[in-house]
Amino acid sequence: MSDPSLDAAQPVTDWDGFAFDTRQVHAGEYPDLNTGLRVPPIAMSAGYVFDDFDDQVDRFAGRSIDPIYSRQGNPTNSVAEERLASLEGGTAAVAVSSGQAAISSALFTLAQQGDHIVSTASVYGGTRILFGRSFKRFGIEFDYVWDADDDAEWERAIRPNTKAIFTETIPNPRNDVTDLRRIAEVAARYHLPVVVDNTVGTPALIRPFEHGASIVVHSTTKFLTGHGAAVGGAVVDGGTFDWEAAERAGRAYPLITTAPRPGLGSLLDRFGSAAYARTVREAVVNDIGPSLSPFNGFLLHQGMETLSLRMERHVDSSLTIAAWLEQQPEVESVDYAGLPSSDLHRLALRDYDGRTGSVFGVTVRGGIDGARAFVNGLRVFSRMTGIGDTRSMVIHPLTSTHATFPQQINDGLGITPGLLRLSIGLEAVDDLVRDLRAGLDRVAALASPAISFAG
């Protein structure tokens, strides 16, 4: 008979209290009882078998959290969801088909026709298009705050029917980092949840819940997955927003606080601090259908295993390149809050330890002609839309992500003819500098011999 004291210790299943680098490898994983697979497998199934007749009744009645169909949830995606919730410090997460689906699902859970949302002005161009086109068609209006430090501007923007404040940690293309604590203070005064897009920041650099955010969204296509091969998104519930207090203050969130049928409590009653995430899953993702492919969910949880390592390299290279670009005569300016010359550097030091990601703007001399020459001179940087890849990328915002905006908006956002957005990848930094130098040489060649950029 074997000695019980020599039995193998059971693997850890609850990763609370472990360090970030450990949780990014392990959180959310589950043992495979059939074959002992170490890596959680890809669960390629559209649906799930009911245990018996009553189990089917309970699932459809909302008395069981087990999924009915993979539109609601999937074991592979659950690994990624639990892992991301752990890394962000939230209570639950919902994986969806893209970053745009994440923003849409997050906000449709909060607002309906006739409601209103306030956003900071500097957000991704595609997000502005989403707000101004699709949300507008659904009867949800947006206003933008340009100066988050101006109480009067917030006062003018926020209405009785406002349901959320939206912002980004590190807006692209100009790396103009956001003071989340300031925005959270405003939101608390008006009993509003703060929805933060942390795609560029990632939980490896900043965790918005620690700064007062209520909800976090991601385009997981970018840094979380990390290799540019799988489109995805996620919504993370911070679990701290007081939905009942907001309701008492006149801001109703009926999907969360109202019972869906007699005899069944509200999602807030049943799920407590994870009620918002459950509402996203049941009332939006299930209905509209932006579910994540299990294959892409697998790539996502695999990508997160190396997140902190990759972000360290991304940021180290970005700091080197931004500082180098700032010294080049063909460059008018570099928008990177991690640089001591930036007006936002103090905020960057306070909230990011000066490490503000790897997506930033550089403005070359010569306007759009200079930008064209620069882009066409690059060989290592990929000329493409997208950020957060292992590969470095470049794009011209004025003629791409911001091409449809009025000049007044672009002027206010600093989207000028000579501005380029860089996303720094994982290549050798010396190779990237040489490539950028080749692009700047073409900018220099545009200048008249009588003109010196150094003058």
Buried (B, 14 or more C-beta within 10 A) or exposed (E): EEEEEEEEEEEEEEBEEBEBBEBBBBBBBEEEEEEEEEEBBBBEEEEBEBEEEEBBEBBEEBEBBEBBBBBBBBBBBBBBBBBBBBBBBBBBBBBBBBBBBBBBBBBBBBBBEEBBBBBBBBBBBBBBBBBBEEBEEEEBBBBBBEEBEEEEBBEEBBBEBBBBBBBBBBBBBBBBBBBBBBBBEBBBEBBBBBBBBBBBBBBBBBBBBBBBBBBBBBBBBBBBBBBBEBBBBBBBBBBBBEBEEBBEEEBBBEBBBEBEEEEEEBBBEBBEBBBBBBBBBBBBBBEBEBBBBBEBBBBBBBBBBEBBEBBEBBBBBBBBBBBBBBEBBBBBBBBBBBBEEBEBBEBBBEBBEBBBBBBBBBBBBBBBBBBBBBBEBBEBBBEBEBBBBBBBBBBBBBEBBBEEBEEEBBEBBBBBBBBBBBBBBBBEBEEBBEBBBBBBEBBBEBBEEEEEBEE
